[in-house]
Amino acid sequence: MAVKVLIPTPLRNLTNNQAEVNAEGATVGDLINDLGKNYNGLKDRICDEKGNIRRFVNIYLNEEDIRFLQGEATAVKAGDQVSIVPAIAGGLNLF
């Protein structure tokens, strides 16, 4: 099932400048893996070397922070919208 994923401006160079892409999977974690397969380098920007979502990356499912749901195990369904939102702060820019 395809889920719409909104890509923030700093990561669009990895999605051929697309602001929205579709990803497949049953959970948010599955979507991240699918994005990594289809867009080289994207998963590395979202996740750390252990595969965990980076602290400064916020992911929302239908406007709800997945940290308050089931994290990467949060189930998704057709028609859902996932937003990747980098935290805004000073310091090192990893994007």
Backbone hydrogen bonds in HBPLUS format (Angstrom, degrees):
<---DONOR---> <-ACCEPTOR-->    atom                        ^
c    i                          cat <-CA-CA->   ^        H-A-AA   ^      H-
h    n   atom  resd res      DA  || num        DHA   H-A  angle D-A-AA Bond
n    s   type  num  typ     dist DA aas  dist angle  dist       angle   num
A0003-VAL N   A0023-ALA O   2.83 MM  20  5.39 151.9  1.91 151.3 160.8     1
A0023-ALA N   A0003-VAL O   2.97 MM  20  5.39 152.4  2.05 144.8 153.4     2
A0082-VAL N   A0004-LYS O   2.85 MM  78  6.24 165.7  1.87 160.5 165.3     3
A0005-VAL N   A0021-VAL O   2.75 MM  16  5.34 165.6  1.77 169.5 170.8     4
A0021-VAL N   A0005-VAL O   2.99 MM  16  5.34 158.7  2.03 148.2 154.8     5
A0006-LEU N   A0082-VAL O   2.72 MM  76  6.16 161.9  1.75 163.1 169.2     6
A0084-ILE N   A0006-LEU O   3.26 MM  78  6.24 160.7  2.30 154.8 158.1     7
A0007-ILE N   A0019-ALA O   2.79 MM  12  5.03 170.3  1.80 141.4 144.8     8
A0011-LEU N   A0008-PRO O   2.95 MM   3  5.66 153.1  2.02 124.8 132.7     9
A0012-ARG N   A0009-THR O   3.20 MM   3  5.28 159.0  2.24 109.4 115.7    10
A0014-LEU N   A0011-LEU O   2.97 MM   3  5.68 158.9  2.02 120.2 126.7    11
A0015-THR N   A0012-ARG O   2.99 MM   3  4.99 151.3  2.08 101.9 110.9    12
A0017-ASN N   A0012-ARG O   2.70 MM   5  4.45 149.2  1.79 154.5 147.9    13
A0018-GLN N   A0015-THR O   3.08 MM   3  5.44 149.4  2.17 108.7 117.4    14
A0076-VAL N   A0026-ALA O   2.92 MM  50  5.50 158.2  1.96 131.4 133.6    15
A0031-LEU N   A0027-THR O   3.03 MM   4  6.40 154.1  2.10 148.6 155.7    16
A0028-VAL N   A0074-THR O   2.95 MM  46  5.70 139.6  2.12 149.1 161.6    17
A0032-ILE N   A0028-VAL O   2.98 MM   4  6.31 157.3  2.03 152.9 158.5    18
A0029-GLY N   A0072-GLU O   2.81 MM  43  4.56 152.4  1.89 145.4 135.9    19
A0033-ASN N   A0029-GLY O   3.03 MM   4  6.33 158.9  2.08 148.3 153.7    20
A0034-ASP N   A0030-ASP O   2.89 MM   4  6.15 155.7  1.95 149.3 156.4    21
A0035-LEU N   A0031-LEU O   2.81 MM   4  6.09 157.8  1.86 153.0 159.1    22
A0036-GLY N   A0032-ILE O   2.96 MM   4  6.21 152.5  2.04 145.2 152.8    23
A0037-LYS N   A0033-ASN O   3.04 MM   4  6.37 142.7  2.18 143.2 152.8    24
A0038-ASN N   A0034-ASP O   3.03 MM   4  6.27 154.1  2.10 150.6 157.3    25
A0039-TYR N   A0035-LEU O   2.79 MM   4  5.69 141.9  1.93 151.4 159.9    26
A0042-LEU N   A0039-TYR O   3.02 MM   3  5.74 166.4  2.04 142.4 145.8    27
A0045-ARG N   A0042-LEU O   3.07 MM   3  5.30 135.9  2.27 102.3 114.2    28
A0046-ILE N   A0042-LEU O   3.18 MM   4  6.50 140.4  2.34 144.9 156.1    29
A0046-ILE N   A0043-LYS O   3.07 MM   3  5.02 126.2  2.37  95.3 109.7    30
A0047-CYS N   A0043-LYS O   2.72 MM   4  5.75 165.2  1.74 163.5 166.7    31
A0054-ARG N   A0046-ILE O   2.86 MM   8  5.99 174.3  1.86 154.6 154.4    32
A0048-ASP N   A0052-ASN O   2.76 MM   4  5.50 155.7  1.82 156.5 160.1    33
A0051-GLY N   A0048-ASP O   2.94 MM   3  5.28 161.4  1.97 114.2 119.9    34
A0057-VAL N   A0054-ARG O   3.09 MM   3  5.41 164.9  2.11 115.5 118.3    35
A0087-ALA N   A0056-PHE O   2.66 MM  31  5.06 166.6  1.67 163.8 162.1    36
A0058-ASN N   A0085-VAL O   2.81 MM  27  5.00 166.3  1.82 144.6 146.7    37
A0085-VAL N   A0058-ASN O   2.72 MM  27  5.00 171.6  1.73 164.6 163.9    38
A0066-ILE N   A0059-ILE O   2.99 MM   7  6.06 174.1  2.00 162.3 162.0    39
A0060-TYR N   A0083-SER O   2.91 MM  23  5.07 160.8  1.95 146.2 152.7    40
A0083-SER N   A0060-TYR O   2.87 MM  23  5.07 157.1  1.92 143.1 150.8    41
A0061-LEU N   A0064-GLU O   2.83 MM   3  5.18 160.2  1.87 148.9 146.4    42
A0064-GLU N   A0061-LEU O   2.97 MM   3  5.18 156.6  2.03 110.5 118.1    43
A0062-ASN N   A0081-GLN O   2.78 MM  19  5.26 172.6  1.79 169.1 168.5    44
A0068-PHE N   A0065-ASP O   3.00 MM   3  5.75 157.9  2.05 120.9 126.6    45
A0069-LEU N   A0066-ILE O   3.03 MM   3  4.77 158.5  2.07  98.8 105.0    46
A0071-GLY N   A0066-ILE O   2.83 MM   5  4.77 144.5  1.95 158.1 147.4    47
A0073-ALA N   A0070-GLN O   3.07 MM   3  5.29 137.4  2.26 139.8 133.0    48
A0074-THR N   A0071-GLY O   3.06 MM   3  5.52 163.2  2.09 117.5 120.2    49
A0080-ASP N   A0077-LYS O   3.01 MM   3  5.76 158.3  2.06 145.7 147.3    50
